[in-house]
């Protein structure tokens, strides 16, 4: 089986080589399928399509792959994808396809660096291409495998990997070609293969070859050693003002969980008691923005509410029906509702799970609602304002490029709030709570 490059555009890897792919997105449009790689630095741009259009290969040498797994299902001409340890991403196609366009985009307020590859169906890709005589030259696939193998003279890494993908039916022809060309064959000069004319195809592909391989000169240009751009190739500016500290942009977050409320102390000159809480739950909703330096700022509404079960009264004041000692309550709630300003910091890791810490301050409303003894004798139905603060820590894990799930612990407390009994007895009470909550974050 013979292969040839239908589209190949090359550029140097970033200076330190420490590039991480954070996400892979595949979108189906009316005239194309767009594949987008998100990364924390400019990605090398090297995209190759097989002659018959059965697969598209994206070479990413030295790149760390951290993209979340996505369901393997057909999206237009893309049947599936896989990435191996040698830095090769293979896009398996449902039929003959070609690369219509490949380019990079700089980061903005909501995206990191992006490598974009547009694929289109191409029935002409299945037409055989005229090749030089094998007695004096390398085959077209051997020529392409120089770029893929990257100076490995003993074995072909992409070949071994493709052969292991036994369930990938659309790569059978690629495996056949790899068995025919296990090691690149050095050659001096070959005439360029005759490409079948097709719209948007790259007429003069740019090659990357290992330094140990001699250059293969054609009438168009010469393949240089790695990292050396051909003199006829357009220069590419790699400095996009990279933000190595994470993404930027607005997001919405929310969650619910269990609250563990400290038993409230109601302290006043005439009325004093200690309440007992029986079960509580907490929740929050926040609108935030990531600044790009791993710092996030949020405006948040949160709440915790629990059932007030009993009151251990030390001073009943003028409350009718209330006695000193334990008093069983018919109904009653002990709650807090707060509007907070939060700051959170995301720690840098090389895993999908992102740990963070947070803190917040704001205005709180402490409420003792519908506190009644048996016989419908209401004791308290009041709320008061207080200063609230909270501390917390959690982990966040992405599901796709926008949605992530979240688990966190928080400690929340308020200063004293002034409340009254139904009989007019003043008392002060504060609120404190430990909460474990689970939620989600969605980037807008």
C-alpha positions in Angstrom: 0.0 0.0 0.0 1.4 3.4 -0.9 0.9 6.7 1.0 1.6 10.3 0.3 1.2 13.6 2.3 -1.9 15.5 1.2 -1.4 18.3 3.8 1.7 18.9 6.0 2.5 22.2 7.7 5.4 22.3 10.2 6.6 24.7 12.9 9.1 24.5 15.7 8.1 23.3 19.2 8.1 25.9 22.0 11.5 26.7 23.5 11.2 24.6 26.7 9.2 21.8 25.0 6.9 21.6 28.0 3.5 21.8 26.2 0.4 20.3 27.7 -2.8 19.4 25.6 -5.7 20.2 28.0 -8.7 19.3 25.8 -9.8 17.8 22.4 -13.0 19.1 20.8 -14.6 17.8 17.6 -17.4 19.9 16.0 -19.5 19.0 13.0 -20.3 21.8 10.6 -22.2 21.9 7.3 -19.1 22.0 5.1 -16.4 20.4 7.4 -15.5 18.7 10.7 -13.4 20.9 12.9 -10.9 19.3 15.4 -9.6 21.7 18.0 -6.7 21.0 20.5 -6.5 23.3 23.5 -3.0 23.7 25.0 -1.1 25.8 27.5 1.5 26.8 24.8 1.6 27.0 21.0 1.5 23.4 19.6 3.8 22.2 16.8 1.8 22.3 13.5 2.4 19.1 11.7 -0.7 17.4 10.1 -0.5 14.6 7.6 -3.3 12.8 5.7 -2.8 9.4 4.2 -3.2 9.1 0.4 -6.5 7.2 0.6 -7.9 9.5 3.3 -8.3 6.6 5.8 -6.6 8.5 8.6 -5.2 11.9 9.6 -2.0 12.0 11.7 -1.1 15.0 13.9 2.5 14.8 15.2 3.0 16.3 18.7 6.5 15.5 19.8 7.3 16.2 23.4 3.7 17.1 24.2 2.0 15.9 27.4 -1.6 14.7 26.8 -4.1 15.8 29.6 -7.2 16.0 27.5 -10.3 14.4 29.1 -11.6 11.2 27.4 -14.5 11.7 25.1 -16.9 9.1 23.9 -15.6 7.3 20.7 -18.4 7.8 18.2 -18.5 9.1 14.6 -18.6 12.8 14.2 -19.0 13.6 10.5 -15.9 12.2 8.7 -14.1 11.5 12.0 -14.8 8.0 13.3 -12.6 8.2 16.4 -9.2 9.2 17.7 -6.3 7.9 19.8 -3.1 9.4 21.2 0.1 7.4 21.9 3.2 7.8 24.1 5.3 8.8 21.1 3.3 12.0 20.6 1.1 10.9 17.7 -2.6 11.7 17.5 -4.5 9.6 14.8 -7.9 10.7 13.6 -9.6 7.7 12.1 -12.0 8.6 9.3 -15.3 7.1 8.2 -14.4 7.4 4.5 -11.9 9.2 2.3 -11.1 12.6 3.7 -8.5 15.4 3.4 -7.2 18.3 5.4 -8.8 21.5 4.1 -7.0 23.8 6.5 -4.8 23.7 9.6 -3.9 26.7 11.7 -3.2 28.0 15.2 -5.1 30.6 17.3 -3.6 32.6 20.2 -5.3 32.6 23.6 -8.1 35.0 24.5 -10.3 35.7 27.6 -12.0 32.3 27.4 -9.5 30.0 25.5 -6.0 28.8 25.8 -3.7 28.2 22.7 -5.5 26.3 20.0 -4.5 24.0 17.1 -7.4 23.8 14.6 -7.7 21.2 11.8 -10.5 21.3 9.3 -11.4 18.0 7.6 -13.6 17.4 4.6 -14.8 14.4 2.7 -12.8 13.7 -0.5 -13.7 10.9 -2.8 -10.6 11.7 -5.0 -8.4 10.7 -2.1 -8.9 7.0 -3.0 -7.3 7.5 -6.5 -3.8 5.9 -6.6 -0.9 8.3 -6.9 2.0 7.7 -9.3 5.2 6.8 -7.4 8.9 6.6 -8.4 10.4 3.2 -9.2 11.1 1.3 -5.9 14.4 -0.1 -7.2 16.2 3.3 -6.8 14.0 5.3 -4.4 12.0 4.9 -1.1 8.3 4.4 -1.3 6.0 7.4 -0.5 5.1 5.7 2.8 8.8 5.2 3.7 9.3 8.9 3.1 6.4 9.9 5.3 7.5 7.4 8.0 10.8 9.3 8.4 8.8 12.2 10.0 6.7 9.8 12.1 9.5 7.6 13.4 11.7 10.6 14.4 15.2 9.0 14.1 14.4 5.5 15.4 16.4 3.3 13.2 15.6 0.0 15.0 11.8 0.2 15.1 8.9 2.2 13.9 6.9 3.5 17.0 3.9 4.6 15.1 3.9 1.2 13.3 4.0 -0.8 16.5 1.2 1.4 18.0 -1.1 1.2 14.9 -0.7 -2.6 14.8 -1.8 -2.8 18.4 -5.1 -1.1 17.6 -6.6 -4.3 16.3 -10.2 -3.1 16.7 -9.7 -0.1 14.4 -11.0 -1.3 11.1 -10.3 1.9 9.2 -6.5 1.7 9.8 -6.0 -1.8 8.2 -4.5 -0.2 5.1 -2.2 1.9 7.3 -1.0 -1.3 9.1 -0.3 -3.0 5.8 1.8 0.0 4.7 3.7 0.0 7.9 4.6 -3.7 7.5 6.1 -2.9 4.1 8.2 0.0 5.5 9.5 -0.8 9.0 12.6 1.4 8.8 13.1 4.5 6.6 15.4 4.0 3.7 18.0 6.8 3.1 17.9 8.1 -0.4 19.7 10.9 -2.2 17.2 12.4 -4.5 13.7 11.5 -5.7 11.3 13.3 -8.0 8.2 14.5 -6.2 5.1 12.2 -6.6 2.4 13.5 -8.8 -0.5 14.5 -6.6 -4.1 14.2 -7.9 -5.4 17.8 -8.3 -7.9 18.7 -5.6 -9.1 22.0 -4.1 -7.2 23.4 -1.2 -4.5 20.7 -1.2 -1.0 21.8 -0.2 1.1 21.6 -3.3 4.5 21.9 -1.6 4.5 20.0 1.7 7.0 20.9 4.4 8.9 18.0 6.0 10.6 17.4 9.3 13.3 14.7 9.2 15.7 13.4 11.9 19.2 14.8 11.8 20.6 11.3 11.1 18.7 11.0 7.8 20.0 12.7 4.7 17.9 15.4 3.1 15.6 14.4 0.2 15.7 17.2 -2.3 12.8 17.7 -4.7 12.1 20.3 -7.4 10.1 22.2 -4.8 12.2 22.3 -1.6 14.6 20.4 0.8 13.6 18.5 3.9 15.7 20.0 6.8 16.8 18.5 10.1 14.4 18.9 13.1 13.8 22.4 14.4 15.2 24.0 11.2 12.5 25.7 9.1 12.9 25.6 5.3 14.0 28.9 3.8 10.9 28.9 1.5 8.5 28.3 4.4 6.6 31.3 5.9 7.8 32.2 9.4 5.4 31.7 12.3 5.5 33.9 15.4 5.2 31.6 18.4 4.9 34.4 21.0 1.2 34.8 21.7 1.6 36.2 25.2 1.2 32.8 26.7 -0.6 32.5 30.0 1.1 29.6 31.7 -1.1 30.0 34.8 -4.4 28.7 33.5 -7.4 29.9 31.5 -9.5 33.0 31.9 -13.2 33.7 31.6 -16.6 33.8 33.3 -18.3 30.7 34.8 -21.3 29.7 36.8 -21.1 27.3 39.7 -23.5 25.6 42.1 -23.9 22.8 44.5 -25.7 21.1 47.4 -24.6 19.0 50.4 -24.8 18.2 54.0 -24.5 20.8 56.8 -23.2 20.0 60.3 -24.5 23.0 62.3 -23.2 23.9 65.7 -26.0 23.9 68.3 -27.0 27.6 68.6 -26.6 29.5 71.8 -29.4 32.2 72.4 -28.1 34.6 74.9 -30.0 37.6 76.3 -30.6 39.5 79.6 -34.1 37.9 80.1 -34.1 35.0 77.7 -31.3 32.4 77.3 -31.3 28.9 75.8 -29.3 26.3 73.9 -30.9 24.7 70.8 -30.4 21.2 69.4 -30.2 20.8 65.6 -31.6 17.7 63.9 -30.3 17.5 60.3 -29.3 20.3 58.0 -28.3 20.8 54.4 -26.3 23.5 52.6 -26.2 24.9 49.1 -24.6 27.7 47.0 -24.9 29.4 43.6 -22.0 31.6 42.3 -21.1 33.7 39.3 -17.3 34.0 38.9 -14.5 34.9 36.7 -11.0 33.3 36.3 -8.4 36.0 36.0 -5.8 33.9 34.2 -3.3 33.8 37.2 -5.0 30.8 38.9 -7.0 33.3 40.9 -10.8 33.3 40.7 -13.3 35.9 42.1 -16.9 35.1 42.7 -20.2 36.7 43.8 -22.1 34.0 45.7 -25.4 33.3 47.4 -25.3 30.4 49.9 -27.6 29.0 52.6 -27.7 26.4 55.3 -30.9 25.4 57.0 -31.6 22.8 59.8 -34.4 21.7 61.9 -34.5 23.1 65.5 -35.6 20.1 67.6 -35.4 21.2 71.3 -34.5 24.2 73.5 -32.6 23.8 76.7 -33.9 27.0 78.5 -31.9 28.6 81.3 -34.0 31.8 81.4 -37.5 31.9 80.0 -38.1 35.6 80.2 -41.7 36.5 79.5 -42.3 33.8 76.8 -45.7 32.2 77.5 -45.6 28.4 77.9 -41.8 28.1 78.0 -40.3 26.5 81.1 -36.7 26.2 82.4 -35.1 23.0 81.2 -35.6 20.9 78.0 -38.6 22.0 75.9 -39.6 19.8 73.0 -40.5 21.8 69.9 -43.4 21.2 67.5 -41.7 23.1 64.6 -38.7 25.3 64.1 -35.8 26.0 61.8 -32.3 27.5 62.4 -31.0 29.0 59.1 -28.6 31.4 57.5 -28.8 33.1 54.1 -25.7 35.0 52.8 -24.5 37.1 50.0 -20.7 36.6 49.8 -17.6 37.8 47.8 -15.2 34.9 47.4 -11.6 34.5 46.2 -10.3 31.1 45.2 -6.9 29.9 44.1 -6.3 26.8 41.8 -3.1 24.9 42.4 -1.0 23.8 39.4 -1.0 20.1 38.8 -0.2 17.6 36.0 -3.4 15.6 36.6 -7.0 16.0 35.6 -8.0 16.7 39.2 -7.5 20.4 40.2 -7.3 21.2 43.9 -8.1 24.7 45.2 -8.6 26.7 48.3 -11.2 29.5 48.9 -12.2 32.2 51.3 -15.1 34.7 51.4 -16.8 37.5 53.4 -20.2 39.0 53.2 -23.6 39.9 54.7 -25.6 37.1 56.4 -29.2 36.8 57.7 -29.5 34.5 60.7 -33.1 33.2 61.1 -35.0 31.3 63.8 -38.2 30.6 62.0 -41.6 29.3 63.2 -40.2 28.0 66.5 -43.3 26.6 68.3 -44.1 24.5 71.3 -46.8 21.9 71.1 -50.2 23.5 71.1 -49.2 26.1 68.5 -47.5 28.4 71.1 -45.0 30.3 69.0 -41.8 31.3 70.7 -39.5 32.9 68.0 -40.1 33.9 64.4 -37.3 36.4 63.7 -34.1 37.1 61.7 -31.2 39.4 62.1 -28.2 40.7 60.2 -24.6 39.7 60.8 -21.2 39.7 59.2 -20.3 36.3 57.7 -17.1 34.6 56.6 -16.1 31.3 55.2 -13.0 29.1 54.4 -12.9 26.1 52.3 -11.0 23.7 50.0 -12.0 21.3 47.2 -11.2 19.5 44.0 -12.5 20.1 40.5 -12.4 17.7 37.6 -13.2 18.6 34.0 -15.9 16.6 32.0 -15.4 18.5 28.8 -14.1 21.9 27.6 -16.8 23.8 29.6 -18.3 21.6 32.3 -16.5 20.3 35.4 -17.6 18.6 38.6 -16.7 19.9 42.0 -16.4 18.5 45.6 -15.6 20.8 48.5 -15.5 21.3 52.3 -16.4 24.7 53.9 -16.5 26.2 57.3 -18.9 29.1 57.7 -19.6 31.4 60.7 -21.2 34.7 61.5 -20.8 37.3 64.2 -23.7 37.8 66.7 -27.1 38.7 65.2 -29.7 40.5 67.3 -33.1 38.7 67.5 -36.3 38.9 69.6 -38.7 36.4 71.0 -42.4 36.9 70.2 -42.8 38.4 73.7 -40.1 41.1 72.9 -37.2 39.6 74.8 -33.9 40.5 73.1 -31.2 37.9 72.6 -28.0 37.5 70.5 -27.1 34.4 68.5 -24.3 33.5 66.0 -24.3 30.7 63.4 -21.5 28.3 62.5 -21.5 25.3 60.2 -19.3 22.7 58.6 -20.5 21.5 55.1 -19.5 19.0 52.5 -20.9 19.8 49.1 -20.9 18.5 45.6 -21.7 20.6 42.5 -20.6 21.6 39.0 -18.9 24.5 37.3 -19.8 25.7 33.8 -17.6 28.0 31.8 -19.7 30.7 30.0 
